[in-house]
Amino acid sequence: MNDLSLKQKKLIYKLSSILIGSILLFSALFWLAGNFEGHGITKNNKSADIYELVYFSVVSITTLGYGDFIPTGISRLLASFEAIFGIVFIGYSISQVLSLRQSTLVEYSVNYGIHEAYNQCIEYLIDAKESIGDKRREIQNGIIPQTISFIYNRSNPFYSSTKALRITNGYSSHLVNIDKIEELVKHVERAAHHVEELAGFTRKYLNLLQNKNIDWKQNRTILILRTLCDQIDYFVDQFIEKTSYANKPYKDGGMYRDIVKSISNDIREKCKKLK
């Protein structure tokens, strides 16, 4: 059952309970008033029985007023109060229905916005991952990168990866702050696969650079790689624990946290060795 259906049912139960409870309450009050001479509900000069009092209460609260039963004495005042209550209740019910509809539209709009924003985060991750993959394929096809590309910032081969993870972590933290945990979990589970592959692609690219004796060990690259590892670990530590990956095996049977942390630690070790 989705949230909208649950809210609709709760509202129906709430309004029905108020209506039925009010009808029965006024029926009981009419019955009590009928115990006193000249204050009951009559039809053809005969006092109404309990079933007829319930009927009169329904007619009064809905302001139908068929006129087949006549209130006398204090019952007139009670019938007037019930009619006023019925009018107020109708207004209240309409406002509750409109409020539910409005809140549903707002929630849908917010969730749609979250979905689209997180889709963009995942697109950043995919682009960064494919960028690293393309650079590996370039080397495999004999295109050797120049050392100068590793001293730049935005033009650095690993910059887009760090940026993509920083954006993803930032938006994920925002969802935590606005208490959108359920939405966060769904999207983090979608992003987790790409984060793991991004980390793995980065490690494979570094291995290839080392095997080809390419001089990538520039200070700028080391700083970017360490920041990338920090972002990977932040994603794992802060968000994976909220998902099913916190408890179920990932890929070949290992735990997601252990697999990804092992990759980031390996990247850090490469940076230390080449410092």
Rosetta blueprint (number, residue, H / E / L):
1 M L
2 N L
3 D H
4 L H
5 S H
6 L H
7 K H
8 Q H
9 K H
10 K H
11 L H
12 I H
13 Y H
14 K H
15 L H
16 S H
17 S H
18 I H
19 L H
20 I H
21 G H
22 S H
23 I H
24 L H
25 L H
26 F H
27 S H
28 A H
29 L H
30 F H
31 W H
32 L H
33 A H
34 G H
35 N L
36 F L
37 E L
38 G L
39 H L
40 G L
41 I E
42 T E
43 K E
44 N L
45 N L
46 K E
47 S E
48 A L
49 D L
50 I H
51 Y H
52 E H
53 L H
54 V H
55 Y H
56 F H
57 S H
58 V H
59 V H
60 S H
61 I H
62 T L
63 T L
64 L L
65 G L
66 Y L
67 G L
68 D L
69 F L
70 I E
71 P E
72 T L
73 G L
74 I H
75 S H
76 R H
77 L H
78 L H
79 A H
80 S H
81 F H
82 E H
83 A H
84 I H
85 F H
86 G H
87 I H
88 V H
89 F H
90 I H
91 G H
92 Y H
93 S H
94 I H
95 S H
96 Q H
97 V H
98 L H
99 S H
100 L H
101 R H
102 Q H
103 S H
104 T H
105 L H
106 V H
107 E H
108 Y H
109 S H
110 V H
111 N H
112 Y H
113 G H
114 I H
115 H H
116 E H
117 A H
118 Y H
119 N H
120 Q H
121 C H
122 I H
123 E H
124 Y H
125 L H
126 I H
127 D H
128 A H
129 K H
130 E H
131 S H
132 I H
133 G H
134 D H
135 K H
136 R H
137 R H
138 E H
139 I H
140 Q H
141 N L
142 G L
143 I L
144 I L
145 P L
146 Q L
147 T H
148 I H
149 S H
150 F H
151 I L
152 Y L
153 N L
154 R L
155 S L
156 N L
157 P L
158 F L
159 Y H
160 S H
161 S H
162 T H
163 K H
164 A H
165 L H
166 R H
167 I H
168 T H
169 N H
170 G H
171 Y H
172 S H
173 S H
174 H H
175 L H
176 V H
177 N H
178 I L
179 D L
180 K L
181 I H
182 E H
183 E H
184 L H
185 V H
186 K H
187 H H
188 V H
189 E H
190 R H
191 A H
192 A H
193 H H
194 H H
195 V H
196 E H
197 E H
198 L H
199 A H
200 G H
201 F H
202 T H
203 R H
204 K H
205 Y H
206 L H
207 N H
208 L H
209 L H
210 Q H
211 N H
212 K L
213 N L
214 I L
215 D L
216 W L
217 K L
218 Q L
219 N H
220 R H
221 T H
222 I H
223 L H
224 I H
225 L H
226 R H
227 T H
228 L H
229 C H
230 D H
231 Q H
232 I H
233 D H
234 Y H
235 F H
236 V H
237 D H
238 Q H
239 F H
240 I H
241 E H
242 K H
243 T L
244 S H
245 Y H
246 A H
247 N L
248 K L
249 P E
250 Y E
251 K L
252 D L
253 G L
254 G E
255 M E
256 Y H
257 R H
258 D H
259 I H
260 V H
261 K H
262 S H
263 I H
264 S H
265 N H
266 D H
267 I H
268 R H
269 E H
270 K H
271 C H
272 K H
273 K H
274 L L
275 K L
